Every structure is written in structure tokens, then in C-alpha cells.
């Protein structure tokens, strides 16, 4: 085992010195680390460092700083241009100004926790007072954690100091969904039918696709004879470029269109072909359905700007264009469509994501299902209880099965609402929350 020693440097401050493997020239090498805390914990830290050396886990960082490593990682990271751009914003705006000057091998959990605490009370880049939102702080932490995981994989760090802080992350704030009812959605579609924004709105309502996916739909992705739209691409915008890329989860999906959408899209195809013909442009399979008048691409930011002009006000605020997607999912779930089907239409990676986002609908569906189960089984169980009672009266003690039937019947009788009390009849069960789904 490699050797090491501890020297006092000040009150609760210790110098940990330990041996490294010999260099290429055969000379002995040592490393010194400063530790603050109790001597017993300093000794434990020294043993950990020496064990890493013995197990070839000790990192050789060549004096690189945290900021230097973040730069290397961003250059080599295998991510999309938009994700790289977002990572760079987080690194340059929040991480590097606070811990970027630290040596990478000196970065510890305490320094990271100090950065996160500072971001919770200050650090806004718009000049306003207060700290970053919990969601933004989680993004900062995950960005740093990903960069340090890469350092561990490449041998620049022995372990990731973020690992000890995962359970201390701020709870993500959940945005309250603003969902348009089917009646309000119909009103909006009627009001904007003669405007260009009608077409992306119609597709969002009919398919539940994301804004960037709606704008990337080309005529080759629509089979109007079968009534199917294939969501196979989305638009990604960065400071340097605009490009067409695969959908968010990397997989295309087929979505069945309602009949009213198919009829309207046939009208759109005819009108768009005539519109482009005036510009001596021929409509083909690559033409975007929601293109501008000259056939060029409409950007997501432009669509959001146009939507703000026509969006209705609901409970004092205007829904985003993305809320049309939430409305589509909510209406399908409330209509009894299986959650797996809804999840597939939305392009979620799994039904757990769908169930989490639309818990307000699934909870009401659970309550309604329980009430329907009571209604369906109560009469059958009551009949079984009556038969068990008559058999018991003919002599002999009732068996275990008869006792179980009697117990369940009593439970159902206890849960069943009395006539005239509670205001809910069996044919029209109401949810306990009183929500209208």
C-alpha cells in the first residue's frame, strides 16, 4: 500500500500527503491535498486517496481547472447542437463564474453545494433580485454532473463529487396546465379559420404533436386516404443554424387523424398548390404543410408570436401553443382512451411520463372506476350474501367462503350512498374532487 502522512496546517485544517506511482523517469512522486474538518475525517480521506492510488483509480488531471474541463467536455460531447448550446449557456453563465477557477481534482461536494446555495439566493442574469428557479438549478446541477461523469469515465477524476448531492436537489416546480376544453378549442378554430395560423393549430389539436413537430410536417408525411399522419421530424433552432432533426425521442410515430382534420387538410392542399403556382413553385411531397405563403419554413418562435395574438384568455391568462397538446391528451384520457394509446400518440418514452403529467385526469378516472366497480358488483355480492344466509339458517355454521361474501357485502353496503344523501346517483357518479372532466 502507498504511504501517506497528515500534518496540521491550522485550526481543523490538515495537509494530506501521499505517494503516487513512480513517473516514466523512475522518480518518486507525491501529491498534497488540503482538508478541513476533524482529524479523524482527515485520516479517513487520506486512506481513501491512498486506496484509489493502489486500485489505479486516482485521477491524473495535469492541473486542469473546472472551467478548462467544461470547455474540453463541451467540444467533445455527443449531443445535438441545441443541447450543446444550452449546456454552454449553463456553464458560462452559472458554473464557471463560481467554481471554474478550482482545480478539477480539488473540486468537492462542499464547493458544489456552495454554488447551488448561492444560485438559490442570487445569480439571475436579467438583473432582478432573487435566485434561480428550482427547475433552472436542477438543469445547472445535471449539466455539471454530466460533465464530471465524463471526467470519471476518461480517468480525469476518481469519483464524481455530485453523487453525494443528488438527494439534495430542489424539488422541480410543476407548472399548472392550462387546458382548453373541447368547446373552447372549437371556438378558437372557427375564429381563426381564415388565418394562416389555423393550419398549425388544427394539426396540434388533431395530433397532439409538439410545436416543432407540427411545423416540420411535410405532405409526404400525411396519408389522407388512410387518415394517418407520420410524425417523423422536428425543427431545431440554434444561434448558428436551423435544421430538421428526428423527433424528441428519436423515433417516428403514426397518429390517426380525425375525419374533420382530414377534410380540412384536403382543402389546405388544394389552396396551397394554387397559392404556390402563382409564384411558379410546384407543390410536392417535400412541401411543408404549415409553410409561409412562399413555401418557406415557419420558425417555432414566429408561430408562438402569432398564437399569442389569437389565444383566448382562460382564468386570467393565455395558454401557450404547447397547451394545445395538453388539451388533446386530456380530452382523449377523459373520453376513456387507454393511457398507452395516448402515450404513443404523444411520443412519450413510456406511459409513466404520461401518467405523471396528466395525473389530474387519471386520478379522476381511478375514482370513477372504483365507483363503477361498486355499482357493478354490489347487487351480485348482495345476492350471494342472501343465498349464504338461507343456507346457514338450514343448519350448520357458515363456511369461510360464506363469511367472506357476507363481509364484502357489508363493506359495499357501508360504502354505497344512501338515497337522497350525497347528491350523486349511480348512473351519474361524481368524482370526490368535484372536478369536471
C-alpha positions in Angstrom: 0.0 0.0 0.0 1.2 3.5 -0.8 2.5 5.7 2.1 1.0 8.9 3.4 1.0 11.3 6.3 -1.1 14.1 7.9 0.3 17.4 9.0 -1.6 20.2 10.9 -1.9 23.5 9.0 -4.3 25.4 11.2 -7.4 25.0 13.3 -9.2 22.0 11.8 -7.1 22.2 8.7 -4.8 19.4 7.6 -2.3 18.7 4.9 -2.7 15.2 3.4 0.4 13.9 1.6 0.5 10.6 -0.2 2.7 8.8 -2.7 1.8 8.4 -6.4 3.2 5.7 -8.7 6.7 6.5 -10.0 6.9 8.6 -13.1 8.2 7.5 -16.5 11.7 8.6 -15.4 11.6 6.3 -12.3 11.5 9.2 -9.8 9.2 9.2 -6.8 6.1 11.4 -6.9 3.8 12.7 -4.1 0.7 14.7 -4.0 -0.6 17.1 -1.3 -4.2 17.8 -0.6 -5.7 20.3 2.0 -8.6 19.0 4.1 -10.8 21.0 6.5 -12.6 19.2 9.3 -11.9 16.8 12.2 -8.6 14.9 12.2 -10.5 11.6 12.2 -12.2 12.6 9.0 -9.0 13.8 7.5 -7.4 10.4 8.2 -10.4 8.7 6.6 -10.0 10.9 3.5 -6.2 10.1 3.3 -7.0 6.4 3.5 -9.5 6.8 0.6 -7.0 8.6 -1.5 -4.3 6.1 -0.9 -6.7 3.2 -1.7 -7.5 4.9 -5.0 -3.8 5.1 -5.9 -3.5 1.3 -5.1 -6.5 0.5 -7.2 -5.4 2.7 -10.1 -8.5 4.9 -9.6 -6.6 8.1 -8.7 -7.0 10.7 -11.5 -4.2 12.4 -13.3 -5.6 15.9 -14.1 -2.4 17.7 -15.1 -3.6 20.8 -13.2 -6.7 21.4 -15.4 -9.3 23.7 -13.8 -13.1 23.0 -13.7 -13.6 25.7 -16.4 -10.9 24.1 -18.6 -12.6 20.7 -18.2 -16.0 22.1 -19.1 -14.6 23.6 -22.3 -13.0 20.2 -23.3 -16.2 18.4 -22.5 -18.4 20.7 -24.5 -16.2 20.4 -27.6 -16.3 16.6 -27.4 -19.8 16.0 -26.1 -22.0 13.8 -28.4 -25.2 15.9 -28.1 -27.4 17.8 -30.5 -26.5 21.4 -31.4 -29.4 22.8 -29.4 -28.4 20.8 -26.3 -24.7 21.8 -26.7 -25.8 25.5 -26.9 -27.9 25.1 -23.7 -25.0 23.4 -21.9 -22.7 26.2 -22.9 -25.2 28.8 -21.5 -25.3 27.0 -18.2 -21.5 26.5 -18.0 -20.7 30.1 -19.0 -23.5 31.8 -17.1 -23.6 29.9 -13.8 -20.9 27.2 -13.2 -17.7 28.7 -14.5 -18.1 32.1 -12.7 -18.4 30.3 -9.3 -16.2 27.2 -9.3 -14.4 27.4 -12.7 -11.1 28.6 -11.1 -10.9 25.5 -8.9 -8.6 22.7 -9.9 -10.6 19.8 -11.1 -9.0 17.4 -8.7 -9.8 19.8 -5.8 -13.5 20.1 -6.6 -15.5 18.5 -3.8 -19.2 18.2 -2.8 -18.9 21.2 -0.4 -17.9 23.6 -3.3 -20.7 22.3 -5.4 -23.2 22.7 -2.6 -22.0 26.2 -2.0 -22.6 27.1 -5.7 -26.1 25.6 -5.5 -26.9 27.6 -2.3 -25.7 30.8 -4.0 -27.8 30.2 -7.0 -30.8 29.7 -4.8 -30.5 33.3 -3.4 -28.9 35.2 -6.3 -27.5 34.8 -9.7 -30.3 35.9 -12.0 -28.8 37.1 -15.3 -31.7 39.5 -16.0 -30.6 41.8 -13.2 -33.6 41.1 -11.0 -33.3 40.3 -7.3 -33.7 36.7 -6.1 -32.3 33.4 -7.1 -32.8 31.0 -9.9 -36.0 28.8 -10.1 -35.7 25.2 -8.8 -36.0 23.9 -12.4 -33.1 26.0 -13.6 -31.0 25.0 -10.6 -31.7 21.3 -11.4 -30.6 22.0 -15.0 -27.3 23.5 -13.8 -26.6 20.6 -11.5 -27.4 18.0 -14.1 -25.1 19.8 -16.6 -22.2 19.8 -14.1 -22.9 16.2 -13.1 -22.8 15.1 -16.8 -19.5 16.9 -17.4 -18.0 15.3 -14.2 -19.3 11.8 -15.2 -17.3 12.2 -18.4 -14.2 13.2 -16.4 -14.6 9.9 -14.3 -15.0 7.8 -17.5 -11.9 9.3 -19.0 -9.8 9.0 -15.8 -9.6 12.7 -15.1 -11.5 12.1 -11.8 -11.6 9.2 -9.4 -15.2 9.8 -8.4 -18.0 12.3 -9.1 -18.5 14.8 -6.2 -22.0 15.4 -7.4 -23.1 11.9 -6.4 -23.4 12.8 -2.7 -25.8 15.7 -3.6 -28.3 14.0 -5.8 -30.8 13.6 -3.0 -30.5 17.3 -2.0 -31.7 18.7 -5.3 -34.5 21.3 -5.2 -37.9 19.8 -6.0 -38.9 20.6 -9.6 -41.7 23.1 -9.7 -44.8 21.8 -11.6 -46.4 24.2 -13.9 -50.2 24.2 -13.7 -51.6 23.0 -17.0 -53.9 25.4 -18.9 -56.2 23.1 -20.8 -58.7 24.2 -23.4 -62.0 22.5 -23.3 -63.3 20.9 -26.5 -65.9 23.8 -26.7 -63.2 26.5 -26.3 -61.0 24.7 -28.8 -63.8 24.6 -31.4 -64.4 28.3 -30.9 -60.7 29.1 -31.5 -60.6 27.1 -34.7 -63.7 28.8 -36.0 -62.4 32.2 -35.2 -59.0 31.7 -37.0 -60.2 29.6 -39.9 -59.2 32.2 -42.5 -55.8 32.9 -41.0 -52.5 31.1 -41.7 -52.1 30.1 -38.1 -55.2 27.9 -38.5 -53.3 25.1 -40.0 -50.6 24.5 -37.3 -53.4 25.0 -34.7 -55.6 22.4 -36.4 -52.7 19.9 -36.6 -51.8 20.4 -32.9 -55.4 19.9 -31.9 -55.8 16.8 -34.1 -52.5 15.1 -33.4 -51.2 16.4 -30.1 -47.8 16.9 -31.7 -45.2 19.4 -30.4 -44.8 22.8 -31.9 -41.6 21.9 -33.7 -43.1 18.6 -35.0 -46.1 20.3 -36.4 -44.0 22.8 -38.4 -41.8 20.0 -39.8 -44.7 18.0 -41.2 -44.5 17.7 -45.0 -47.1 16.4 -47.4 -45.2 13.1 -47.7 -45.9 12.5 -44.0 -49.7 12.7 -44.5 -51.7 9.8 -45.9 -55.1 11.4 -46.3 -56.6 8.3 -47.8 -55.9 6.3 -44.7 -56.2 9.3 -42.4 -52.8 8.9 -40.9 -50.1 11.5 -40.0 -46.5 10.3 -39.5 -44.6 12.4 -37.1 -41.0 11.8 -38.3 -39.2 15.1 -37.8 -39.0 18.4 -35.9 -37.4 21.8 -36.3 -34.4 22.7 -34.2 -33.2 26.3 -34.0 -29.9 27.5 -32.6 -27.9 30.7 -32.9 -25.9 29.3 -35.8 -28.4 27.2 -37.8 -31.9 25.9 -38.4 -32.2 22.2 -39.1 -34.6 19.4 -39.4 -33.9 16.6 -37.0 -35.7 13.4 -35.7 -38.4 13.8 -33.0 -37.6 14.3 -29.3 -37.4 10.6 -28.5 -35.6 9.7 -31.8 -38.5 7.6 -33.2 -41.2 8.4 -35.7 -44.8 7.6 -34.8 -48.1 7.2 -36.7 -51.1 9.2 -35.5 -54.6 8.6 -36.8 -56.3 11.8 -37.8 -60.0 12.6 -37.0 -62.3 12.9 -40.0 -62.7 16.7 -39.7 -59.0 17.2 -39.9 -58.7 15.0 -43.0 -61.3 17.0 -44.8 -59.7 20.3 -43.8 -56.2 19.1 -44.9 -57.6 18.2 -48.3 -58.8 21.8 -48.6 -55.4 23.0 -47.5 -53.5 21.0 -50.1 -55.7 22.4 -52.9 -55.4 26.0 -51.7 -51.6 25.8 -51.1 -51.0 24.3 -54.5 -52.9 27.2 -56.1 -51.0 29.7 -53.9 -47.6 28.4 -54.8 -48.5 28.1 -58.5 -48.8 31.8 -58.6 -45.2 32.0 -57.6 -44.2 29.4 -60.2 -43.5 26.9 -57.4 -44.9 23.3 -57.6 -46.2 21.6 -54.5 -44.6 18.2 -53.9 -44.1 15.7 -51.1 -41.4 17.8 -49.5 -43.5 20.9 -49.2 -44.2 21.8 -45.6 -47.9 21.8 -44.7 -47.6 24.8 -42.4 -45.2 26.8 -44.6 -45.3 30.5 -45.3 -47.0 31.9 -48.4 -43.8 31.4 -50.4 -43.4 27.8 -49.2 -40.5 28.6 -46.8 -40.3 27.3 -43.3 -42.1 28.9 -40.4 -40.0 29.1 -37.3 -41.3 28.0 -33.9 -40.8 31.4 -32.4 -42.9 33.0 -35.1 -45.7 30.5 -34.5 -45.7 31.3 -30.8 -45.8 35.0 -31.6 -48.8 34.6 -33.9 -50.6 32.3 -31.4 -50.3 35.0 -28.6 -52.4 37.3 -30.9 -55.3 34.8 -31.1 -55.1 32.7 -27.9 -58.2 33.0 -25.7 -57.9 34.1 -22.0 -58.6 31.3 -19.6 -58.7 32.1 -15.8 -56.8 35.3 -16.3 -54.0 34.0 -18.5 -53.4 32.9 -22.1 -52.5 29.3 -22.8 -49.3 28.6 -24.7 -49.4 26.9 -28.1 -47.9 23.8 -26.3 -51.1 23.7 -24.2 -53.0 22.5 -27.3 -51.0 19.3 -26.9 -52.1 19.1 -23.2 -55.7 19.7 -24.3 -55.5 16.9 -26.8 -54.2 14.4 -24.2 -56.7 15.5 -21.6 -59.7 15.1 -23.8 -58.6 11.7 -25.0 -58.0 10.4 -21.5 -61.3 11.8 -20.3 -63.0 10.1 -23.2 -61.7 6.7 -21.9 -58.9 6.2 -24.4 -56.3 3.8 -22.9 -53.3 5.7 -21.5 -50.9 3.6 -23.5 -52.6 4.7 -26.8 -52.4 8.4 -25.6 -48.7 8.0 -24.7 -47.9 6.5 -28.1 -49.8 9.4 -29.9 -47.8 12.0 -27.9 -44.5 10.3 -28.5 -43.6 9.8 -24.8 -40.9 7.3 -23.9 -43.3 5.5 -21.7 -46.7 5.6 -20.1 -45.1 6.7 -16.7 -44.4 10.1 -18.2 -47.9 10.4 -19.5 -49.4 9.4 -16.2 -47.3 11.8 -14.3 -48.1 14.8 -16.5 -51.8 14.1 -16.6 -52.3 12.9 -13.1 -55.3 15.2 -12.7 -57.2 13.2 -15.3 -56.0 9.7 -14.3 -56.9 10.3 -10.6 -60.5 11.2 -11.6 -60.6 8.1 -13.8 -59.5 5.9 -10.9 -62.2 7.4 -8.7 -64.9 6.8 -11.4 -63.6 3.3 -12.0 -63.9 2.5 -8.3 -67.5 3.8 -8.1 -68.4 1.8 -11.3 -67.0 -1.3 -9.7 -69.1 -0.8 -6.6 -72.2 -0.4 -8.7 -71.4 -3.5 -10.9 -70.6 -5.8 -8.0 -72.9 -4.7 -5.2 -76.0 -6.4 -6.5 -74.2 -9.7 -7.3 -72.5 -9.8 -3.9 -75.7 -8.9 -2.1 -77.5 -11.8 -3.8 -74.6 -14.1 -2.9 -74.9 -13.0 0.7 -78.6 -13.6 0.8 -78.1 -17.2 -0.5 -75.4 -17.8 2.0 -77.7 -16.6 4.8 -80.5 -19.0 3.8 -78.2 -22.0 3.7 -76.8 -21.0 7.1 -80.4 -21.0 8.5 -81.0 -24.6 7.3 -78.4 -25.8 9.9 -74.7 -25.7 10.4 -72.2 -22.8 10.7 -71.4 -20.9 7.6 -68.1 -21.8 5.9 -65.2 -19.4 5.2 -66.4 -18.5 1.7 -69.9 -17.6 3.0 -68.3 -15.4 5.8 -66.1 -13.6 3.1 -69.2 -12.9 1.0 -71.1 -11.5 4.0 -68.1 -9.3 4.9 -67.7 -7.9 1.4 -71.5 -7.3 1.2 -71.3 -5.3 4.5 -68.4 -3.3 3.1 -70.3 -2.5 -0.1 -73.4 -1.6 1.9 -71.3 0.7 4.1 -69.7 2.5 1.0 -72.9 2.8 -1.1 -74.5 6.3 -0.8 -77.9 6.4 0.8 -80.8 7.7 -1.4 -81.1 11.4 -1.2 -77.8 11.8 0.6 -74.6 13.0 -1.1 -76.3 14.2 -4.3 -74.9 11.6 -6.6 -76.9 8.8 -8.3 -75.4 5.6 -9.5 -75.9 6.5 -13.2 -74.0 9.7 -12.9 -71.1 9.2 -10.5 -69.2 12.4 -9.4 -65.6 12.5 -8.6 -64.6 13.2 -5.0 -62.7 16.3 -6.0 -65.8 17.7 -7.8 -63.8 18.3 -10.9 -65.5 18.3 -14.3 -63.5 16.1 -16.7 
